[in-house]
């Protein structure tokens, strides 16, 4: 059972790291590198993978940093 907990933890950690990587990449491509850095600290504090998935979709759809910031704030940051 302990091994399953370790595997689950590592899987969740990898999924979070990937989600953050993709969010930063999308923000960098769509809204400029400094925009991605602007949200970095807030995003790194999010542990809920479902929230990160919502924010990834928001990053893809955002036309301005304010668009993304609104979704980030609506989701608890």
mmCIF file of the N, C-alpha and C atoms, coordinates in Angstrom:
data_MODEL
# 
_entry.id   MODEL 
# 
loop_
_atom_site.group_PDB 
_atom_site.id 
_atom_site.type_symbol 
_atom_site.label_atom_id 
_atom_site.label_alt_id 
_atom_site.label_comp_id 
_atom_site.label_asym_id 
_atom_site.label_entity_id 
_atom_site.label_seq_id 
_atom_site.pdbx_PDB_ins_code 
_atom_site.Cartn_x 
_atom_site.Cartn_y 
_atom_site.Cartn_z 
_atom_site.occupancy 
_atom_site.B_iso_or_equiv 
_atom_site.pdbx_formal_charge 
_atom_site.auth_seq_id 
_atom_site.auth_comp_id 
_atom_site.auth_asym_id 
_atom_site.auth_atom_id 
_atom_site.pdbx_PDB_model_num 
ATOM 1   N N  . UNK A 1 1  ? 0.812   -1.190 0.000   1.00 0.00 ? 1  UNK A N  1 
ATOM 2   C CA . UNK A 1 1  ? 0.000   0.000  0.000   1.00 0.00 ? 1  UNK A CA 1 
ATOM 3   C C  . UNK A 1 1  ? 0.861   1.262  0.000   1.00 0.00 ? 1  UNK A C  1 
ATOM 4   N N  . UNK A 1 2  ? 1.930   1.246  0.750   1.00 0.00 ? 2  UNK A N  1 
ATOM 5   C CA . UNK A 1 2  ? 2.834   2.392  0.820   1.00 0.00 ? 2  UNK A CA 1 
ATOM 6   C C  . UNK A 1 2  ? 3.402   2.705  -0.560  1.00 0.00 ? 2  UNK A C  1 
ATOM 7   N N  . UNK A 1 3  ? 3.721   1.683  -1.321  1.00 0.00 ? 3  UNK A N  1 
ATOM 8   C CA . UNK A 1 3  ? 4.262   1.888  -2.669  1.00 0.00 ? 3  UNK A CA 1 
ATOM 9   C C  . UNK A 1 3  ? 3.255   2.601  -3.561  1.00 0.00 ? 3  UNK A C  1 
ATOM 10  N N  . UNK A 1 4  ? 1.975   2.246  -3.415  1.00 0.00 ? 4  UNK A N  1 
ATOM 11  C CA . UNK A 1 4  ? 0.932   2.897  -4.210  1.00 0.00 ? 4  UNK A CA 1 
ATOM 12  C C  . UNK A 1 4  ? 0.816   4.376  -3.864  1.00 0.00 ? 4  UNK A C  1 
ATOM 13  N N  . UNK A 1 5  ? 0.981   4.718  -2.601  1.00 0.00 ? 5  UNK A N  1 
ATOM 14  C CA . UNK A 1 5  ? 0.944   6.120  -2.201  1.00 0.00 ? 5  UNK A CA 1 
ATOM 15  C C  . UNK A 1 5  ? 2.102   6.897  -2.822  1.00 0.00 ? 5  UNK A C  1 
ATOM 16  N N  . UNK A 1 6  ? 3.262   6.278  -2.848  1.00 0.00 ? 6  UNK A N  1 
ATOM 17  C CA . UNK A 1 6  ? 4.432   6.920  -3.452  1.00 0.00 ? 6  UNK A CA 1 
ATOM 18  C C  . UNK A 1 6  ? 4.209   7.121  -4.944  1.00 0.00 ? 6  UNK A C  1 
ATOM 19  N N  . UNK A 1 7  ? 3.715   6.099  -5.606  1.00 0.00 ? 7  UNK A N  1 
ATOM 20  C CA . UNK A 1 7  ? 3.448   6.197  -7.048  1.00 0.00 ? 7  UNK A CA 1 
ATOM 21  C C  . UNK A 1 7  ? 2.400   7.261  -7.325  1.00 0.00 ? 7  UNK A C  1 
ATOM 22  N N  . UNK A 1 8  ? 1.341   7.292  -6.534  1.00 0.00 ? 8  UNK A N  1 
ATOM 23  C CA . UNK A 1 8  ? 0.288   8.294  -6.713  1.00 0.00 ? 8  UNK A CA 1 
ATOM 24  C C  . UNK A 1 8  ? 0.855   9.703  -6.523  1.00 0.00 ? 8  UNK A C  1 
ATOM 25  N N  . UNK A 1 9  ? 1.673   9.880  -5.501  1.00 0.00 ? 9  UNK A N  1 
ATOM 26  C CA . UNK A 1 9  ? 2.277   11.182 -5.237  1.00 0.00 ? 9  UNK A CA 1 
ATOM 27  C C  . UNK A 1 9  ? 3.172   11.624 -6.401  1.00 0.00 ? 9  UNK A C  1 
ATOM 28  N N  . UNK A 1 10 ? 4.003   10.719 -6.880  1.00 0.00 ? 10 UNK A N  1 
ATOM 29  C CA . UNK A 1 10 ? 4.902   11.059 -7.988  1.00 0.00 ? 10 UNK A CA 1 
ATOM 30  C C  . UNK A 1 10 ? 4.127   11.356 -9.264  1.00 0.00 ? 10 UNK A C  1 
ATOM 31  N N  . UNK A 1 11 ? 3.065   10.617 -9.497  1.00 0.00 ? 11 UNK A N  1 
ATOM 32  C CA . UNK A 1 11 ? 2.239   10.845 -10.678 1.00 0.00 ? 11 UNK A CA 1 
ATOM 33  C C  . UNK A 1 11 ? 1.561   12.205 -10.609 1.00 0.00 ? 11 UNK A C  1 
ATOM 34  N N  . UNK A 1 12 ? 1.005   12.534 -9.440  1.00 0.00 ? 12 UNK A N  1 
ATOM 35  C CA . UNK A 1 12 ? 0.360   13.835 -9.268  1.00 0.00 ? 12 UNK A CA 1 
ATOM 36  C C  . UNK A 1 12 ? 1.367   14.970 -9.396  1.00 0.00 ? 12 UNK A C  1 
ATOM 37  N N  . UNK A 1 13 ? 2.546   14.779 -8.832  1.00 0.00 ? 13 UNK A N  1 
ATOM 38  C CA . UNK A 1 13 ? 3.592   15.809 -8.924  1.00 0.00 ? 13 UNK A CA 1 
ATOM 39  C C  . UNK A 1 13 ? 3.999   16.038 -10.378 1.00 0.00 ? 13 UNK A C  1 
ATOM 40  N N  . UNK A 1 14 ? 4.175   14.958 -11.134 1.00 0.00 ? 14 UNK A N  1 
ATOM 41  C CA . UNK A 1 14 ? 4.550   15.079 -12.548 1.00 0.00 ? 14 UNK A CA 1 
ATOM 42  C C  . UNK A 1 14 ? 3.440   15.751 -13.346 1.00 0.00 ? 14 UNK A C  1 
ATOM 43  N N  . UNK A 1 15 ? 2.192   15.411 -13.055 1.00 0.00 ? 15 UNK A N  1 
ATOM 44  C CA . UNK A 1 15 ? 1.069   16.021 -13.766 1.00 0.00 ? 15 UNK A CA 1 
ATOM 45  C C  . UNK A 1 15 ? 1.013   17.521 -13.481 1.00 0.00 ? 15 UNK A C  1 
ATOM 46  N N  . UNK A 1 16 ? 1.246   17.908 -12.234 1.00 0.00 ? 16 UNK A N  1 
ATOM 47  C CA . UNK A 1 16 ? 1.250   19.327 -11.876 1.00 0.00 ? 16 UNK A CA 1 
ATOM 48  C C  . UNK A 1 16 ? 2.381   20.055 -12.590 1.00 0.00 ? 16 UNK A C  1 
ATOM 49  N N  . UNK A 1 17 ? 3.570   19.465 -12.579 1.00 0.00 ? 17 UNK A N  1 
ATOM 50  C CA . UNK A 1 17 ? 4.710   20.094 -13.249 1.00 0.00 ? 17 UNK A CA 1 
ATOM 51  C C  . UNK A 1 17 ? 4.443   20.265 -14.739 1.00 0.00 ? 17 UNK A C  1 
ATOM 52  N N  . UNK A 1 18 ? 3.827   19.266 -15.362 1.00 0.00 ? 18 UNK A N  1 
ATOM 53  C CA . UNK A 1 18 ? 3.501   19.367 -16.786 1.00 0.00 ? 18 UNK A CA 1 
ATOM 54  C C  . UNK A 1 18 ? 2.460   20.450 -17.035 1.00 0.00 ? 18 UNK A C  1 
ATOM 55  N N  . UNK A 1 19 ? 1.442   20.502 -16.194 1.00 0.00 ? 19 UNK A N  1 
ATOM 56  C CA . UNK A 1 19 ? 0.408   21.528 -16.355 1.00 0.00 ? 19 UNK A CA 1 
ATOM 57  C C  . UNK A 1 19 ? 1.022   22.920 -16.245 1.00 0.00 ? 19 UNK A C  1 
ATOM 58  N N  . UNK A 1 20 ? 1.873   23.124 -15.250 1.00 0.00 ? 20 UNK A N  1 
ATOM 59  C CA . UNK A 1 20 ? 2.538   24.425 -15.095 1.00 0.00 ? 20 UNK A CA 1 
ATOM 60  C C  . UNK A 1 20 ? 3.397   24.744 -16.310 1.00 0.00 ? 20 UNK A C  1 
ATOM 61  N N  . UNK A 1 21 ? 4.127   23.757 -16.785 1.00 0.00 ? 21 UNK A N  1 
ATOM 62  C CA . UNK A 1 21 ? 4.986   23.951 -17.958 1.00 0.00 ? 21 UNK A CA 1 
ATOM 63  C C  . UNK A 1 21 ? 4.147   24.401 -19.154 1.00 0.00 ? 21 UNK A C  1 
ATOM 64  N N  . UNK A 1 22 ? 3.020   23.742 -19.376 1.00 0.00 ? 22 UNK A N  1 
ATOM 65  C CA . UNK A 1 22 ? 2.185   24.090 -20.520 1.00 0.00 ? 22 UNK A CA 1 
ATOM 66  C C  . UNK A 1 22 ? 1.536   25.462 -20.349 1.00 0.00 ? 22 UNK A C  1 
ATOM 67  N N  . UNK A 1 23 ? 1.108   25.795 -19.138 1.00 0.00 ? 23 UNK A N  1 
ATOM 68  C CA . UNK A 1 23 ? 0.528   27.113 -18.903 1.00 0.00 ? 23 UNK A CA 1 
ATOM 69  C C  . UNK A 1 23 ? 1.564   28.196 -19.187 1.00 0.00 ? 23 UNK A C  1 
ATOM 70  N N  . UNK A 1 24 ? 2.775   28.034 -18.666 1.00 0.00 ? 24 UNK A N  1 
ATOM 71  C CA . UNK A 1 24 ? 3.827   29.025 -18.900 1.00 0.00 ? 24 UNK A CA 1 
ATOM 72  C C  . UNK A 1 24 ? 4.159   29.133 -20.390 1.00 0.00 ? 24 UNK A C  1 
ATOM 73  N N  . UNK A 1 25 ? 4.206   28.008 -21.064 1.00 0.00 ? 25 UNK A N  1 
ATOM 74  C CA . UNK A 1 25 ? 4.521   28.024 -22.492 1.00 0.00 ? 25 UNK A CA 1 
ATOM 75  C C  . UNK A 1 25 ? 3.444   28.762 -23.279 1.00 0.00 ? 25 UNK A C  1 
ATOM 76  N N  . UNK A 1 26 ? 2.188   28.485 -22.987 1.00 0.00 ? 26 UNK A N  1 
ATOM 77  C CA . UNK A 1 26 ? 1.097   29.156 -23.691 1.00 0.00 ? 26 UNK A CA 1 
ATOM 78  C C  . UNK A 1 26 ? 1.100   30.653 -23.393 1.00 0.00 ? 26 UNK A C  1 
ATOM 79  N N  . UNK A 1 27 ? 1.257   31.010 -22.127 1.00 0.00 ? 27 UNK A N  1 
ATOM 80  C CA . UNK A 1 27 ? 1.292   32.434 -21.787 1.00 0.00 ? 27 UNK A CA 1 
ATOM 81  C C  . UNK A 1 27 ? 2.457   33.140 -22.478 1.00 0.00 ? 27 UNK A C  1 
ATOM 82  N N  . UNK A 1 28 ? 3.596   32.469 -22.545 1.00 0.00 ? 28 UNK A N  1 
ATOM 83  C CA . UNK A 1 28 ? 4.766   33.053 -23.208 1.00 0.00 ? 28 UNK A CA 1 
ATOM 84  C C  . UNK A 1 28 ? 4.504   33.260 -24.698 1.00 0.00 ? 28 UNK A C  1 
ATOM 85  N N  . UNK A 1 29 ? 3.903   32.278 -25.334 1.00 0.00 ? 29 UNK A N  1 
ATOM 86  C CA . UNK A 1 29 ? 3.661   32.375 -26.775 1.00 0.00 ? 29 UNK A CA 1 
ATOM 87  C C  . UNK A 1 29 ? 2.548   33.360 -27.114 1.00 0.00 ? 29 UNK A C  1 
ATOM 88  N N  . UNK A 1 30 ? 1.506   33.358 -26.320 1.00 0.00 ? 30 UNK A N  1 
ATOM 89  C CA . UNK A 1 30 ? 0.345   34.198 -26.641 1.00 0.00 ? 30 UNK A CA 1 
ATOM 90  C C  . UNK A 1 30 ? 0.445   35.617 -26.096 1.00 0.00 ? 30 UNK A C  1 
ATOM 91  N N  . UNK A 1 31 ? 1.070   35.766 -24.916 1.00 0.00 ? 31 UNK A N  1 
ATOM 92  C CA . UNK A 1 31 ? 0.993   37.059 -24.239 1.00 0.00 ? 31 UNK A CA 1 
ATOM 93  C C  . UNK A 1 31 ? 2.334   37.653 -23.846 1.00 0.00 ? 31 UNK A C  1 
ATOM 94  N N  . UNK A 1 32 ? 3.435   37.085 -24.290 1.00 0.00 ? 32 UNK A N  1 
ATOM 95  C CA . UNK A 1 32 ? 4.785   37.570 -24.013 1.00 0.00 ? 32 UNK A CA 1 
ATOM 96  C C  . UNK A 1 32 ? 5.396   36.921 -22.762 1.00 0.00 ? 32 UNK A C  1 
ATOM 97  N N  . UNK A 1 33 ? 6.712   36.760 -22.774 1.00 0.00 ? 33 UNK A N  1 
ATOM 98  C CA . UNK A 1 33 ? 7.402   36.103 -21.648 1.00 0.00 ? 33 UNK A CA 1 
ATOM 99  C C  . UNK A 1 33 ? 7.210   36.793 -20.307 1.00 0.00 ? 33 UNK A C  1 
ATOM 100 N N  . UNK A 1 34 ? 7.188   38.113 -20.286 1.00 0.00 ? 34 UNK A N  1 
ATOM 101 C CA . UNK A 1 34 ? 7.031   38.796 -19.001 1.00 0.00 ? 34 UNK A CA 1 
ATOM 102 C C  . UNK A 1 34 ? 5.666   38.532 -18.381 1.00 0.00 ? 34 UNK A C  1 
ATOM 103 N N  . UNK A 1 35 ? 4.677   38.242 -19.206 1.00 0.00 ? 35 UNK A N  1 
ATOM 104 C CA . UNK A 1 35 ? 3.353   37.902 -18.685 1.00 0.00 ? 35 UNK A CA 1 
ATOM 105 C C  . UNK A 1 35 ? 3.394   36.580 -17.942 1.00 0.00 ? 35 UNK A C  1 
ATOM 106 N N  . UNK A 1 36 ? 4.079   35.607 -18.495 1.00 0.00 ? 36 UNK A N  1 
ATOM 107 C CA . UNK A 1 36 ? 4.201   34.310 -17.830 1.00 0.00 ? 36 UNK A CA 1 
ATOM 108 C C  . UNK A 1 36 ? 4.875   34.482 -16.473 1.00 0.00 ? 36 UNK A C  1 
ATOM 109 N N  . UNK A 1 37 ? 5.898   35.286 -16.412 1.00 0.00 ? 37 UNK A N  1 
ATOM 110 C CA . UNK A 1 37 ? 6.602   35.520 -15.150 1.00 0.00 ? 37 UNK A CA 1 
ATOM 111 C C  . UNK A 1 37 ? 5.721   36.243 -14.132 1.00 0.00 ? 37 UNK A C  1 
ATOM 112 N N  . UNK A 1 38 ? 4.855   37.082 -14.628 1.00 0.00 ? 38 UNK A N  1 
ATOM 113 C CA . UNK A 1 38 ? 3.946   37.837 -13.757 1.00 0.00 ? 38 UNK A CA 1 
ATOM 114 C C  . UNK A 1 38 ? 3.046   36.912 -12.937 1.00 0.00 ? 38 UNK A C  1 
ATOM 115 N N  . UNK A 1 39 ? 2.692   35.761 -13.507 1.00 0.00 ? 39 UNK A N  1 
ATOM 116 C CA . UNK A 1 39 ? 1.775   34.839 -12.847 1.00 0.00 ? 39 UNK A CA 1 
ATOM 117 C C  . UNK A 1 39 ? 2.472   33.629 -12.231 1.00 0.00 ? 39 UNK A C  1 
ATOM 118 N N  . UNK A 1 40 ? 3.769   33.544 -12.384 1.00 0.00 ? 40 UNK A N  1 
ATOM 119 C CA . UNK A 1 40 ? 4.511   32.348 -11.982 1.00 0.00 ? 40 UNK A CA 1 
ATOM 120 C C  . UNK A 1 40 ? 4.317   31.973 -10.515 1.00 0.00 ? 40 UNK A C  1 
ATOM 121 N N  . UNK A 1 41 ? 4.494   32.901 -9.612  1.00 0.00 ? 41 UNK A N  1 
ATOM 122 C CA . UNK A 1 41 ? 4.395   32.594 -8.187  1.00 0.00 ? 41 UNK A CA 1 
ATOM 123 C C  . UNK A 1 41 ? 3.001   32.094 -7.811  1.00 0.00 ? 41 UNK A C  1 
ATOM 124 N N  . UNK A 1 42 ? 1.984   32.775 -8.293  1.00 0.00 ? 42 UNK A N  1 
ATOM 125 C CA . UNK A 1 42 ? 0.612   32.368 -7.984  1.00 0.00 ? 42 UNK A CA 1 
ATOM 126 C C  . UNK A 1 42 ? 0.306   30.978 -8.528  1.00 0.00 ? 42 UNK A C  1 
ATOM 127 N N  . UNK A 1 43 ? 0.754   30.705 -9.736  1.00 0.00 ? 43 UNK A N  1 
ATOM 128 C CA . UNK A 1 43 ? 0.490   29.402 -10.342 1.00 0.00 ? 43 UNK A CA 1 
ATOM 129 C C  . UNK A 1 43 ? 1.218   28.280 -9.626  1.00 0.00 ? 43 UNK A C  1 
ATOM 130 N N  . UNK A 1 44 ? 2.434   28.517 -9.217  1.00 0.00 ? 44 UNK A N  1 
ATOM 131 C CA . UNK A 1 44 ? 3.220   27.474 -8.554  1.00 0.00 ? 44 UNK A CA 1 
ATOM 132 C C  . UNK A 1 44 ? 2.644   27.093 -7.192  1.00 0.00 ? 44 UNK A C  1 
ATOM 133 N N  . UNK A 1 45 ? 1.806   27.916 -6.624  1.00 0.00 ? 45 UNK A N  1 
ATOM 134 C CA . UNK A 1 45 ? 1.208   27.628 -5.327  1.00 0.00 ? 45 UNK A CA 1 
ATOM 135 C C  . UNK A 1 45 ? -0.058  26.791 -5.438  1.00 0.00 ? 45 UNK A C  1 
ATOM 136 N N  . UNK A 1 46 ? -0.522  26.546 -6.641  1.00 0.00 ? 46 UNK A N  1 
ATOM 137 C CA . UNK A 1 46 ? -1.754  25.778 -6.847  1.00 0.00 ? 46 UNK A CA 1 
ATOM 138 C C  . UNK A 1 46 ? -1.420  24.295 -6.881  1.00 0.00 ? 46 UNK A C  1 
ATOM 139 N N  . UNK A 1 47 ? -2.080  23.534 -6.021  1.00 0.00 ? 47 UNK A N  1 
ATOM 140 C CA . UNK A 1 47 ? -1.855  22.095 -5.963  1.00 0.00 ? 47 UNK A CA 1 
ATOM 141 C C  . UNK A 1 47 ? -2.959  21.291 -6.644  1.00 0.00 ? 47 UNK A C  1 
ATOM 142 N N  . UNK A 1 48 ? -4.066  21.920 -6.911  1.00 0.00 ? 48 UNK A N  1 
ATOM 143 C CA . UNK A 1 48 ? -5.224  21.232 -7.488  1.00 0.00 ? 48 UNK A CA 1 
ATOM 144 C C  . UNK A 1 48 ? -5.058  21.111 -9.006  1.00 0.00 ? 48 UNK A C  1 
ATOM 145 N N  . UNK A 1 49 ? -4.896  19.897 -9.470  1.00 0.00 ? 49 UNK A N  1 
ATOM 146 C CA . UNK A 1 49 ? -4.667  19.657 -10.897 1.00 0.00 ? 49 UNK A CA 1 
ATOM 147 C C  . UNK A 1 49 ? -5.852  20.113 -11.742 1.00 0.00 ? 49 UNK A C  1 
ATOM 148 N N  . UNK A 1 50 ? -7.060  19.947 -11.249 1.00 0.00 ? 50 UNK A N  1 
ATOM 149 C CA . UNK A 1 50 ? -8.239  20.387 -12.003 1.00 0.00 ? 50 UNK A CA 1 
ATOM 150 C C  . UNK A 1 50 ? -8.228  21.903 -12.202 1.00 0.00 ? 50 UNK A C  1 
ATOM 151 N N  . UNK A 1 51 ? -7.825  22.639 -11.175 1.00 0.00 ? 51 UNK A N  1 
ATOM 152 C CA . UNK A 1 51 ? -7.704  24.100 -11.315 1.00 0.00 ? 51 UNK A CA 1 
ATOM 153 C C  . UNK A 1 51 ? -6.659  24.467 -12.344 1.00 0.00 ? 51 UNK A C  1 
ATOM 154 N N  . UNK A 1 52 ? -5.543  23.744 -12.334 1.00 0.00 ? 52 UNK A N  1 
ATOM 155 C CA . UNK A 1 52 ? -4.495  24.017 -13.322 1.00 0.00 ? 52 UNK A CA 1 
ATOM 156 C C  . UNK A 1 52 ? -4.992  23.732 -14.731 1.00 0.00 ? 52 UNK A C  1 
ATOM 157 N N  . UNK A 1 53 ? -5.812  22.713 -14.894 1.00 0.00 ? 53 UNK A N  1 
ATOM 158 C CA . UNK A 1 53 ? -6.366  22.414 -16.219 1.00 0.00 ? 53 UNK A CA 1 
ATOM 159 C C  . UNK A 1 53 ? -7.301  23.529 -16.684 1.00 0.00 ? 53 UNK A C  1 
ATOM 160 N N  . UNK A 1 54 ? -8.092  24.081 -15.763 1.00 0.00 ? 54 UNK A N  1 
ATOM 161 C CA . UNK A 1 54 ? -8.947  25.226 -16.091 1.00 0.00 ? 54 UNK A CA 1 
ATOM 162 C C  . UNK A 1 54 ? -8.089  26.409 -16.507 1.00 0.00 ? 54 UNK A C  1 
ATOM 163 N N  . UNK A 1 55 ? -7.009  26.615 -15.782 1.00 0.00 ? 55 UNK A N  1 
ATOM 164 C CA . UNK A 1 55 ? -6.124  27.740 -16.091 1.00 0.00 ? 55 UNK A CA 1 
ATOM 165 C C  . UNK A 1 55 ? -5.361  27.537 -17.396 1.00 0.00 ? 55 UNK A C  1 
ATOM 166 N N  . UNK A 1 56 ? -5.065  26.306 -17.745 1.00 0.00 ? 56 UNK A N  1 
ATOM 167 C CA . UNK A 1 56 ? -4.440  26.049 -19.049 1.00 0.00 ? 56 UNK A CA 1 
ATOM 168 C C  . UNK A 1 56 ? -5.396  26.448 -20.167 1.00 0.00 ? 56 UNK A C  1 
ATOM 169 N N  . UNK A 1 57 ? -6.654  26.060 -20.046 1.00 0.00 ? 57 UNK A N  1 
ATOM 170 C CA . UNK A 1 57 ? -7.641  26.460 -21.051 1.00 0.00 ? 57 UNK A CA 1 
ATOM 171 C C  . UNK A 1 57 ? -7.778  27.985 -21.097 1.00 0.00 ? 57 UNK A C  1 
ATOM 172 N N  . UNK A 1 58 ? -7.744  28.616 -19.926 1.00 0.00 ? 58 UNK A N  1 
ATOM 173 C CA . UNK A 1 58 ? -7.842  30.074 -19.874 1.00 0.00 ? 58 UNK A CA 1 
ATOM 174 C C  . UNK A 1 58 ? -6.644  30.724 -20.561 1.00 0.00 ? 58 UNK A C  1 
ATOM 175 N N  . UNK A 1 59 ? -5.462  30.143 -20.384 1.00 0.00 ? 59 UNK A N  1 
ATOM 176 C CA . UNK A 1 59 ? -4.261  30.691 -21.029 1.00 0.00 ? 59 UNK A CA 1 
ATOM 177 C C  . UNK A 1 59 ? -4.382  30.595 -22.549 1.00 0.00 ? 59 UNK A C  1 
ATOM 178 N N  . UNK A 1 60 ? -4.926  29.505 -23.031 1.00 0.00 ? 60 UNK A N  1 
ATOM 179 C CA . UNK A 1 60 ? -5.097  29.322 -24.476 1.00 0.00 ? 60 UNK A CA 1 
ATOM 180 C C  . UNK A 1 60 ? -6.083  30.355 -25.026 1.00 0.00 ? 60 UNK A C  1 
ATOM 181 N N  . UNK A 1 61 ? -7.120  30.645 -24.275 1.00 0.00 ? 61 UNK A N  1 
ATOM 182 C CA . UNK A 1 61 ? -8.175  31.534 -24.763 1.00 0.00 ? 61 UNK A CA 1 
ATOM 183 C C  . UNK A 1 61 ? -7.919  33.014 -24.483 1.00 0.00 ? 61 UNK A C  1 
ATOM 184 N N  . UNK A 1 62 ? -6.996  33.329 -23.590 1.00 0.00 ? 62 UNK A N  1 
ATOM 185 C CA . UNK A 1 62 ? -6.758  34.722 -23.192 1.00 0.00 ? 62 UNK A CA 1 
ATOM 186 C C  . UNK A 1 62 ? -6.188  35.550 -24.338 1.00 0.00 ? 62 UNK A C  1 
ATOM 187 N N  . UNK A 1 63 ? -6.761  36.716 -24.517 1.00 0.00 ? 63 UNK A N  1 
ATOM 188 C CA . UNK A 1 63 ? -6.238  37.664 -25.501 1.00 0.00 ? 63 UNK A CA 1 
ATOM 189 C C  . UNK A 1 63 ? -5.360  38.723 -24.853 1.00 0.00 ? 63 UNK A C  1 
ATOM 190 N N  . UNK A 1 64 ? -5.526  38.887 -23.539 1.00 0.00 ? 64 UNK A N  1 
ATOM 191 C CA . UNK A 1 64 ? -4.741  39.865 -22.792 1.00 0.00 ? 64 UNK A CA 1 
ATOM 192 C C  . UNK A 1 64 ? -4.355  39.247 -21.443 1.00 0.00 ? 64 UNK A C  1 
ATOM 193 N N  . UNK A 1 65 ? -3.339  39.787 -20.790 1.00 0.00 ? 65 UNK A N  1 
ATOM 194 C CA . UNK A 1 65 ? -3.009  39.304 -19.449 1.00 0.00 ? 65 UNK A CA 1 
ATOM 195 C C  . UNK A 1 65 ? -4.185  39.449 -18.485 1.00 0.00 ? 65 UNK A C  1 
ATOM 196 N N  . UNK A 1 66 ? -4.986  40.468 -18.677 1.00 0.00 ? 66 UNK A N  1 
ATOM 197 C CA . UNK A 1 66 ? -6.134  40.696 -17.813 1.00 0.00 ? 66 UNK A CA 1 
ATOM 198 C C  . UNK A 1 66 ? -7.171  39.582 -17.961 1.00 0.00 ? 66 UNK A C  1 
ATOM 199 N N  . UNK A 1 67 ? -7.327  39.054 -19.175 1.00 0.00 ? 67 UNK A N  1 
ATOM 200 C CA . UNK A 1 67 ? -8.241  37.923 -19.390 1.00 0.00 ? 67 UNK A CA 1 
ATOM 201 C C  . UNK A 1 67 ? -7.817  36.732 -18.533 1.00 0.00 ? 67 UNK A C  1 
ATOM 202 N N  . UNK A 1 68 ? -6.544  36.424 -18.555 1.00 0.00 ? 68 UNK A N  1 
ATOM 203 C CA . UNK A 1 68 ? -6.038  35.294 -17.775 1.00 0.00 ? 68 UNK A CA 1 
ATOM 204 C C  . UNK A 1 68 ? -6.128  35.595 -16.279 1.00 0.00 ? 68 UNK A C  1 
ATOM 205 N N  . UNK A 1 69 ? -5.775  36.805 -15.905 1.00 0.00 ? 69 UNK A N  1 
ATOM 206 C CA . UNK A 1 69 ? -5.799  37.188 -14.492 1.00 0.00 ? 69 UNK A CA 1 
ATOM 207 C C  . UNK A 1 69 ? -7.209  37.063 -13.912 1.00 0.00 ? 69 UNK A C  1 
ATOM 208 N N  . UNK A 1 70 ? -8.210  37.407 -14.695 1.00 0.00 ? 70 UNK A N  1 
ATOM 209 C CA . UNK A 1 70 ? -9.594  37.307 -14.223 1.00 0.00 ? 70 UNK A CA 1 
ATOM 210 C C  . UNK A 1 70 ? -9.940  35.859 -13.886 1.00 0.00 ? 70 UNK A C  1 
ATOM 211 N N  . UNK A 1 71 ? -9.569  34.930 -14.744 1.00 0.00 ? 71 UNK A N  1 
ATOM 212 C CA . UNK A 1 71 ? -9.852  33.517 -14.477 1.00 0.00 ? 71 UNK A CA 1 
ATOM 213 C C  . UNK A 1 71 ? -9.046  33.036 -13.282 1.00 0.00 ? 71 UNK A C  1 
ATOM 214 N N  . UNK A 1 72 ? -7.802  33.459 -13.193 1.00 0.00 ? 72 UNK A N  1 
ATOM 215 C CA . UNK A 1 72 ? -6.963  33.088 -12.059 1.00 0.00 ? 72 UNK A CA 1 
ATOM 216 C C  . UNK A 1 72 ? -7.598  33.555 -10.746 1.00 0.00 ? 72 UNK A C  1 
ATOM 217 N N  . UNK A 1 73 ? -8.092  34.778 -10.716 1.00 0.00 ? 73 UNK A N  1 
ATOM 218 C CA . UNK A 1 73 ? -8.720  35.321 -9.518  1.00 0.00 ? 73 UNK A CA 1 
ATOM 219 C C  . UNK A 1 73 ? -10.046 34.634 -9.217  1.00 0.00 ? 73 UNK A C  1 
ATOM 220 N N  . UNK A 1 74 ? -10.810 34.300 -10.255 1.00 0.00 ? 74 UNK A N  1 
ATOM 221 C CA . UNK A 1 74 ? -12.089 33.609 -10.076 1.00 0.00 ? 74 UNK A CA 1 
ATOM 222 C C  . UNK A 1 74 ? -11.876 32.224 -9.484  1.00 0.00 ? 74 UNK A C  1 
ATOM 223 N N  . UNK A 1 75 ? -10.717 31.677 -9.707  1.00 0.00 ? 75 UNK A N  1 
ATOM 224 C CA . UNK A 1 75 ? -10.412 30.335 -9.232  1.00 0.00 ? 75 UNK A CA 1 
ATOM 225 C C  . UNK A 1 75 ? -9.607  30.343 -7.941  1.00 0.00 ? 75 UNK A C  1 
ATOM 226 N N  . UNK A 1 76 ? -9.673  31.427 -7.217  1.00 0.00 ? 76 UNK A N  1 
ATOM 227 C CA . UNK A 1 76 ? -9.095  31.439 -5.884  1.00 0.00 ? 76 UNK A CA 1 
ATOM 228 C C  . UNK A 1 76 ? -7.720  32.013 -5.694  1.00 0.00 ? 76 UNK A C  1 
ATOM 229 N N  . UNK A 1 77 ? -7.154  32.686 -6.678  1.00 0.00 ? 77 UNK A N  1 
ATOM 230 C CA . UNK A 1 77 ? -5.829  33.307 -6.495  1.00 0.00 ? 77 UNK A CA 1 
ATOM 231 C C  . UNK A 1 77 ? -5.943  34.775 -6.757  1.00 0.00 ? 77 UNK A C  1 
# 
